[in-house]
Amino acid sequence: MLSRFFYSLREANIPVSLKEYLTLLEALKAGLADYSVESFYYLSRSTLVKDERNLDKFDRVFGATFEGLETPFDTDDSLVAEIPEEWLRALGEKFLTEEEKSAIEALGGFEKLMETLKQRLAEQKEEHHGGSKLIGTGGTSPFGAYGYNPEGIRIGQDKSRHRRAVKVWDKREFRNFDDSVSLGTRNIQVALRRLRRWARQGAANQLDLPGTIAATARNGGSLDLHMVAERHNAIKVLLLLDVGGSMDDHILACEQLFSAARSEFKYLEQYYFHNCPYEGLWKDNRRRDSRVDTWHVLHTYGADYKLVFVGDASMSPYEIAEVGGGVEMYNPEAGQVWIKRFLAAYPHAVWLNPLDERYWPHTHSIGMIDRLMDKRMFPLTLSGLDSAMRELMR
Amino acid sequence: MFKGTQSYIATQDLQVAVNAALTLQRPLLIKGEPGTGKTVLAFELAKALDRPLIQWHIKSTTKAQQGLYEYDAVSRLRDSQLGDARVHDISNYIVRGKLWEAFVTEPTPILLIDEIDKADIEFPNDLLLELDRMEFHVYETREVIKAKVRPLVLITSNNEKDLPDAFLRRCFFHYIRFPDPDTMVQIVGAHFPNLKHDLLREALTTFYALREVPGLKKKPSTSELLDWLKLLVAEDLSPEVLRSKDNKITIPPMAGALLKNEQDMHLFERLAFMARRGS
């Protein structure tokens, strides 16, 4: 049971290891789960998840694992094998009434109880066929999953507590921290950190004081200067942002990315375009008269600049492929020619797309740009940003 | 078992995490928005369990070795120049770090490693073995310092840097979520038992509305709410002052306690202005 939960977590890309699994078992053995589903949920969450970005995934897996197991009664052998007997005994002690306890005695002790439970549960099932009230809600409980849910067989667990427990993970309060969700106000700091890791690898020269002292000592006292690489941001970024039209929906995300990049990179140059870059770009989004010749941009910034396009790439295919396809003015050369020129000038380039990755296949032009970019289009999410940065550093 | 204290309301998930860490003697890593009571937890825990608290506040320059011990070579050099007899025993110049203290203090203390993400990225890795085995070797005196009873180690992080996986695997983890209104009423009740009910209700409404304002750089948190309430109580304001007229946004009194940067203040004033003009 638990091992299945464990593997489901791994399948959901939550990095749980054997060590954590063993810790959880140890904690259960120490009685920390308190025989209530809610405590078990909290305990396993605290043991297995180490990053708030994975909490939402965990909630989903927890819900799925302990819900989809309503009817494993034909496998009661494994049931007996997997639940430690002490658990059941303690559970029974906790929830059984006095009459029921004596009834158990009368039935011939604990082993018999299992059968009775099975029987009772079957009765319940007939009465409330398909009802969600009994086993459905209780299905998320490890006991319920085994047909041992006190609620389902009415051995007296207090109901409201149970229902609240179900809600705890069904509420999915940690959805915001999941990194496949687009950048939000609060996630921007985390994004900044990703960019920082990327930027910390520049190289410059600085006096290495301890190294110099050590070398001087080894040198018998005559000065031997040593230099060391400085941890300063030597990365240069050329940022090209799509503005207007369909990009209006993504203004917030782009602004956040931009302000993060601004504070992070010493050498950041940004230009704006609309839908697809052509022969002219703008330096200032509000002043379209600040137009700069694209050739000028290509010639000004060297190949050591990393090129980052930001745009949803959603446009008419003509805007990419045809001469004169541009929406705003007549373009003597097709958009793809310009994109190819950019890619030739800047070997390290990515395209960040604020549009949800799931919708990409529905728009033809996104596929065209992606092919032009050689599959270097990434969604503007934390994980997308991370892969994009890795791509740029290659 | 830890159940929260009079002045600290612990939600059930926090209690489970703390008790798991206590029982299994593993470190507990606490994350959460600033101002949700990560550091305060250690103080309250020490009080509730009646154990001494050893605090180790991490800065960007802190090295893992400083938590174990430092060898004060300069003092020894000076003493040798002065012919001090102490100079012959190297252990006189071993300065104990916080971790060492935590290992030998009786009764078993609680060790708070505050804001571990401030330190260098290698810092947590350097403490792996020490926190796992609760022992380390003092090279200069060739002795092994070992904790008789493992202290409870609380680690807080503000998420400025990723922590290494190997380190995380050894900890329990708890993310302190921003409290929901019900919990918040309890928290406020713990701090201001005599607060007028009306005032509390109005203040919380204003507070949660403020957190909902889109585009705030720093949302006000629990500690800011408590500060703000303190001011409200000190000024003896009536609940009517807080009540917004016709559900329009108004700037609450003493807003400076809630909004800590000028862009946020500015944004809020503009919203309030627009709301007034629209009426």
Interface residues (C-beta under 8 A of the other chain):
Chain A: P15 S17 K19 E20 T23 E26 A27 A30 L32 D34 E38 S39 Y42 L43 R45 S46 T47 V49 K50 D51 E52 L55 V168 E173 F174 T185 R186 Q189 V190 R193
Chain B: Q12 D13 V16 A17 N19 A20 T23 L24 R26 L29 K31 N159 E160 K161 D162 L163 D165 L168 R169 R170 C171 F172 F173 H174 Y175 R177 P214 G215 L216 K219
